[in-house]
Amino acid sequence: MVIREPSRPPASLELALAGNCTIGALIEERGSIVWCCMPRFDSPPVFDALLHSAEGLPLAGSLTVELEGMTRHEQAYDHGTAIVRTRLWDAQGQGVEITDFAPRFINRDRIFHPAQLVRRLKPLAGHPRIRITVQPRGDWGAARPEVTRGSHHLRYVLPEGTWRLTTSAPLTYIQDATWFVLQGSASLLFGPDETLEGGIDETAREFEERTSLYWRHWTRRLALPLEWQDAVIRAAITLKLCQYEDTGAIVAALTTSIPEAPNSGRNWDYRYCWLRDAFFVVRALNSLSEMGTMESYLHWLYDIVRGSVQGNGGGHVQPLYGIGLEEQLTERIVEHAAGYRGMGPVRVGNQAHEHFQHDVYGGIVLGAAQAFHDHRLLQRAGVADFAALEQMGEQAWRLHDQPDAGIWELRTRARVHTSSVLMCWAACDRLATAARALALPERAALWRQRAQTIRALILARAWNDKRQAFVESLDGEHLDASVLLMAEVGFVEPRDPRFASTLAALEATLLDGHFMRRYEAPDDFGRPEVAFNVCSFWRVDALARTGRLDDAREAFEALLSHRNKMGLLSEDLAAGSGELWGNFPQTYSMVGIINGAMRLSAPWETVI
């Protein structure tokens, strides 16, 4: 049954994330699940109301609990978990609580994390009248399900598969979208078309208790900074939820086609693993002593590395792959989807898989480098792993002075981008360090010499005397925030006058308040209109490294203040309005929260 009622406009990405490293669901602030891809992050969405919101968030493509006469709402995470609680209240003080999570806990000595959402309802006061609507969609919103009814469940047959809602709420009321009084607790479990072994409410309660315990144990093992602990905990959990644990791949974000700026056409599918982004995620979590993500990711990464060498690629590595190692991510437009707030196009796939982005080889080596030195790992990297990474180093050495699409994935312009050359240097530099750890002096000398050669090239040709800055390409003239990575990867000393001068030039040209745009030169879509959040965090890091600590803290606090109410960030920020844009939640942005806090926090020794 299709309910046609006026829909409400979506707020500025006021969304919570509930997930379990198999699926991730986005829940808007009134408790509607408006986005969830099943059974994988990159599957067609089962709930996709977010991308059909030209006239507001519709009921179609969502899983909704509405309170009749609702006048206010509140939403929060259970502290230190991925469990979301939404409370709705009416004018008479009657209320209902919605608890959302995806099960994740240890069961029979392994992680139990099914492609399943659990929603628990309970009345808070009075006799609240609610309406439950469950309207999954297939084929990116074009296909309505065939619905069949069982004794305690509804089956939704879609082109991509069949899903089951098992519930203790009245099936008739759900199927007919009838308003009814919630007399007591009720549970909804949405997932694969499988029989639930235990009781419905008992299973939901047990899953919540065990999921809560899992996340609390996971959180308490983090090596947190003294300051901004809540922000760091939320960022860490969010990053963990962006890893598809079955393979180890880490997606850049959980959505597609949320535009970088209003009506910009800069709409991309980020539900894949960029090796560049994944390195930063791994490093941020490693700084908190969360090693499991890196260990899982390295299995996926070495599959990429060895596949590129032993297959037909000749060592070539794409900048991104599917979470199941898919190479072909052909980009297409979903013509029938209006897009987020009506701002299409909606794209599936990403043409960047065809690009040559030479910084990828540095991202691979940097992502794997810690494994040669960290004695905590269950399986430290050895000579065979080093030999595989050397093939990536050979690619970096061969291509370091060749044009590419660059870190920003320009589609119609190739240059020798400074950031790409920089990461080729990082590949050679870290291989030299790994060779020393493995007592391979001849290999260490070779990679050190190559790193020195690339370093000299950057210093000679990326510096622009007129701009008094390192610029975006060799012998170029335009400014680009990605050169701030020079300090972060150890290429220059932060107090190097050239780096301080570069920072000042970037601030004069690309800064809007505390928020930094990516680059100044027009691209395929014109000049960037919004700040790119990770660039703003790179500036925070650079300010701290160059001794401008007060400025760094002020900028960091400004960025934190622009998170949504649940502590999450998307890719971009409109500096004038403070509105979030771009795919959500963006791992790059959440990495910046951890890095900034770790860089700026007062030490624990000041209080203990």
Secondary structure, DSSP 8 states (H G I E B T S, - for coil): -------B---SS-EEEEE-SS-EEEEETTS-EEEEESSSTTS-EEE-GGGB-TTSB-STT-EEEEETTEEEEEEEE-TTSS-EEEEEEETTS-EEEEEEE---EEETTEEE--S-EEEEEEEEES--EEEEEE---BTTTTB--EEEE-SSEEEEEETTEEEEEEESS-HHHHHHT--EE--S-EEEEEEES----S-HHHHHHHHHHHHHHHHHHHHHTS---SSSHHHHHHHHHHHHHTEETTTTEE-S-S-B---SSTT-----B--SEEHHHHHHHHHHHHHTT--HHHHHHHHHHHHHHHHHHHSSSTT---SEE-TT-------EE-TT--BGGG----EES-GGGG---TTHHHHHHHHHHGGGT-TTSSS---HHHHHHHHHHHHHHHHHTTS-B-TTTT-SS--B-BHHHHHHHHHHHHHHHHHHHHTT-HHHHHHHHHHHHHHHHHHHHHTEETTTTEE-SBTT----BGGGGHHHHTTSS-TT-HHHHHHHHHHHHHHEETTEE-SBSS-BTTBS--SEEHHHHHHHHHHHHHTT-HHHHHHHHHHHHHTS-TTS---SEE-TTT--EESSSS-HHHHHHHHHHHHHHS--GGGT-
